[in-house]
Amino acid sequence: ATAPDDTGWLKSQAAISIKLSAKEESGTASVGFTKLQNPARIGKQKHVPSAANEAFWYEFGTAHGEKAQPFMLQAYESMKEKVLDTFVAKLKEAFNEVFGS
């Protein structure tokens, strides 16, 4: 699944946020979009939404009748096993590096 984005700008605004606890014993990672506005649209429209807003509206539709064009859930579903497998493999590598085999 791909984002409905003619110019590639929305795709360029995908971001990963990683937050660790104070002692770095736990953390979270989030995938989403930035809050930046598309510079090509500034000054040409009355309201220029952020990338996060545009992605949300594409995914779920709008109250103004714009139909949903889901892409994030489809991308997640198609890649979740590969992502989890890669994460577990990298985590095992790190543990082996720190603690030995």
Buried (B, 14 or more C-beta within 10 A) or exposed (E): BEBEBEEEBBBBBBBEEEEEEEEEEEEEEEEBBBEBBBEEBEEEEEEBBBBBBBBBBBBBBEEEEEEEEBBBEEBEEEEEEEEEEEEEEEEEEEEEEEEEE
